[in-house]
Amino acid sequence: MTAVITLKPRAELLVPEETDAQRRVRLGSRVLVWLFTGLLGLAVVLLATALATMVFYKGELVRIGPDNAYIGGGPANSTAFGSLPLVHRLVYCLVGIVRATPIIMLFWSVRTLFGLYARGKVFEPENGRSFSQIGGWLCAYAVSPLLCHLFLSATGYEIDRNWAHMASFQAFILGLLVFVIGQVMRVGREIEEDRKAFV
C-alpha cells in the first residue's frame, strides 16, 4: 500500500495575489516617481542656472535689495547683482547651494519613497528610512534661511534681510512630524519581524 503525502509550500515562498488597491498604489506611485524625477531635474537645472547667473551675468536685469532678489528690474534701493565684487557673488553662490540642497534632496527622497511603493514595497524598513529622510530634509529646508542669515550677518555680506517666513516654521513642524512617522514605521516593522520570529 502506498501513502501519498501532499506538502504545502512554505508560507514565505507564497506570492500573494495583488489586490486592486495594491495595483492602484503601485501604478499611481509610478506616475509620482516620474513627477518627482522631473521636479528633481528642474531643481538641479534652476540651481545651476542661478549659480551661472550669479557668477557670470553682468547686466541690470538681476538685482538684489534689502527685501528680496528681483529678476527683470527692481526698486530704487536694489543693486544689480553683477555689479557686486566677485567674492560677494561667490558668497551668495554658497548661500544658494545651502538653500537649494534641501529642496533637491527632498525631491530625491520622495522619489525614492514612491519608487519603493511602485515596486510593491509598502511596509519595509526602507519605507521608514525614506520617511525619516523626507522629514529631515524638510527641517533642513526650514532652518536654512536662518543659518544663511546668521552666516551673512557675521561676514557682513548680507543684502537681502528678508529671511524670516511663516512657511519655514510650518515646514519645520511638518518635517518633525514626518520624521517621527518614519521612526514609528521602523519600530512597527521591527515589532512585526520579532513577532514572526517568535511564532
C-alpha positions in Angstrom: 0.0 0.0 0.0 1.3 3.4 -0.9 0.7 6.6 1.1 0.6 9.9 -0.7 1.6 12.9 1.3 0.8 16.4 0.0 3.0 19.1 1.4 2.0 22.7 1.3 4.6 25.2 0.2 6.2 27.3 3.0 4.3 30.5 3.7 7.3 32.8 2.9 7.5 31.2 -0.6 3.9 32.0 -1.5 3.5 35.2 -3.5 0.1 36.7 -2.6 -2.0 37.9 -5.5 -2.1 41.6 -5.9 -5.3 43.3 -4.9 -6.9 46.2 -6.8 -5.9 48.6 -4.1 -2.2 47.4 -4.2 -2.3 47.7 -8.0 -3.6 51.3 -7.8 -0.9 52.2 -5.3 1.8 50.7 -7.5 0.6 52.3 -10.7 0.0 55.7 -9.0 3.4 55.6 -7.5 5.0 55.1 -10.9 3.4 58.3 -12.0 4.7 60.1 -8.9 8.2 58.7 -9.4 8.2 60.4 -12.9 6.7 63.6 -11.4 9.4 63.9 -8.7 12.1 62.9 -11.2 11.0 65.9 -13.3 10.9 68.2 -10.3 14.3 66.9 -9.1 15.8 67.6 -12.6 14.1 71.0 -12.7 15.5 72.0 -9.3 19.0 71.0 -10.4 18.8 73.0 -13.6 17.4 76.0 -11.7 20.3 75.9 -9.2 22.9 75.5 -12.0 21.3 78.4 -13.9 21.2 80.6 -10.8 24.8 79.9 -10.0 25.9 80.7 -13.5 23.9 83.9 -13.5 25.3 84.9 -10.1 28.9 84.4 -11.3 28.9 85.5 -14.9 25.9 87.8 -15.6 26.8 91.5 -15.5 23.6 93.1 -16.7 20.9 95.1 -14.8 18.0 92.6 -15.0 19.1 90.6 -11.9 19.0 92.8 -8.8 19.1 92.3 -5.0 17.8 94.6 -2.3 17.1 94.6 1.4 13.7 92.9 0.9 14.2 90.5 -1.9 16.0 89.5 -5.1 14.5 90.6 -8.4 14.5 89.4 -12.0 13.7 92.0 -14.7 14.2 95.1 -12.6 13.7 96.2 -9.0 13.1 99.1 -6.7 15.5 102.0 -6.3 17.1 100.6 -3.2 18.2 97.4 -5.1 21.6 96.8 -6.6 22.5 95.0 -9.8 23.8 91.6 -8.7 26.5 91.7 -11.4 28.0 94.9 -10.0 28.9 93.2 -6.7 32.5 92.2 -6.2 33.3 88.6 -7.2 33.8 87.5 -3.6 30.4 88.8 -2.7 28.8 87.0 -5.6 30.6 83.7 -4.6 29.4 84.0 -1.1 25.8 84.3 -2.4 26.5 81.2 -4.6 27.4 79.3 -1.5 24.2 80.5 0.1 22.2 79.4 -3.0 23.7 75.9 -2.7 22.9 75.7 1.0 19.3 76.9 0.4 18.7 74.7 -2.7 20.3 71.4 -1.4 17.4 70.5 1.0 14.9 71.0 -1.8 16.9 68.8 -4.2 17.3 66.1 -1.6 13.7 66.4 -0.6 12.6 65.6 -4.2 15.2 62.8 -4.3 13.9 61.2 -1.0 10.2 61.5 -2.1 11.1 60.0 -5.4 12.9 57.1 -3.6 9.8 56.5 -1.4 7.4 56.3 -4.3 9.9 54.1 -6.1 9.5 51.6 -3.2 5.8 51.8 -3.5 6.0 51.3 -7.3 7.9 48.1 -6.6 5.3 46.9 -4.2 7.3 47.6 -1.1 4.9 49.4 1.3 5.8 48.5 4.9 9.5 47.6 4.5 12.4 49.1 6.6 13.4 51.2 3.6 10.0 53.0 3.7 10.6 54.1 7.3 14.1 55.3 6.4 12.7 57.3 3.4 10.0 58.9 5.6 12.7 59.9 8.1 14.9 61.3 5.4 12.0 63.4 4.0 11.3 64.8 7.5 15.0 65.6 8.0 15.2 67.4 4.7 12.0 69.4 5.4 13.6 70.5 8.7 16.8 71.4 6.9 14.8 73.4 4.3 13.1 75.2 7.2 16.3 76.2 9.1 18.5 77.0 6.1 17.2 80.7 5.7 18.1 81.4 9.4 21.6 79.7 9.1 22.3 81.7 5.9 21.1 84.9 7.6 23.5 84.3 10.5 26.4 83.5 8.2 25.8 86.5 6.0 25.3 88.8 9.0 28.6 87.6 10.6 30.6 88.1 7.4 29.0 91.5 6.5 27.8 90.3 3.1 24.1 90.3 3.8 22.0 92.4 1.5 18.6 90.6 1.4 17.5 90.6 5.1 14.0 89.2 4.4 14.7 85.7 5.7 12.0 85.0 8.4 8.9 83.4 6.9 6.0 81.6 8.5 6.4 78.9 5.8 9.7 77.9 7.3 8.2 77.4 10.7 5.4 75.3 9.1 7.9 73.3 7.1 9.9 72.6 10.3 6.8 71.3 12.2 5.8 69.2 9.2 9.3 67.8 8.9 9.4 66.8 12.6 6.0 65.0 12.1 7.2 63.2 9.0 10.5 62.2 10.7 8.6 60.8 13.7 6.2 58.9 11.4 9.3 57.3 9.7 10.7 56.3 13.1 7.3 54.8 14.1 7.2 52.8 10.9 10.6 51.4 11.5 9.7 50.4 15.1 6.5 48.8 13.9 8.4 46.8 11.3 10.8 45.6 14.0 7.9 44.5 16.2 6.4 42.6 13.3 9.7 40.9 12.5 10.1 39.9 16.2 6.6 38.5 16.3 7.2 36.4 13.2 10.5 35.1 14.6 8.8 34.2 17.9 6.0 32.2 16.2 
